[in-house]
Amino acid sequence: MLNNENNISYHVDLPYPDIKVEKENPRYANILLHNYSGIVSEFTAVDQYVYHKFKLFKDCPAVSQAIGEIAMVEMHHLEMLGELILLLGEDPRYWIKKKDKRYYWNGKFVDYGNTLKEYL
């Protein structure tokens, strides 16, 4: 369970399902790659949360702490997707596949924002 100094939990204390597959399936793996490292993905979410955490560190330390804790939960989701993609027979790089071409994740995918309101 992830807790901050005020003992607020950002994680439900229930187990995730086991990560397993019956057999490799590159088609399913490529579908999951979009959730793993596409524009709207776990990797983008982690990077966005970490950036917002740093930007809020001085002016809003409690919000910065909360966003950092949420980023760690998102990192766990990223890890689970990476493991599943690997079991399905694909390389879990930060890329997606479209029409037999690979496109790598890009920092332009992050919605950086400029204000607390935009961050939230």
Phi, psi and omega in degrees: 000134179267124180230150172261186184296339178268008178064032175270129182268138176245019187214132175282130184275060176232148182287147171280157175298154176299145178265107181205156177225156177283323179199165177297145179208090182302329179297312178294320179300317181292329174295316180292333178301329178294322177284335182281312187212027175275192180299311178254092188213171176297320181296317177297318180298315179301310182298319180295314180297318180295318177300313180296323177302313180295319182295330183265356188307312184283314189273332183221069186300325180292318178292320177302315179299315181297315180297322177297320178294319178295321178301322179294324176295317179297324177298323178294319177298317178300316180298317180296317178297318179300317179296317180295317178299318178297315179296331178279357172100016180243156177281121182278052173285170180272076182209168170230163180242128176225123178049051177062019175238143181260137177236121182281152176303150184223140178300344176292345180289337183286133174270092189291318181066173181226348184227163176304316179301315179293324179296318182279000000 
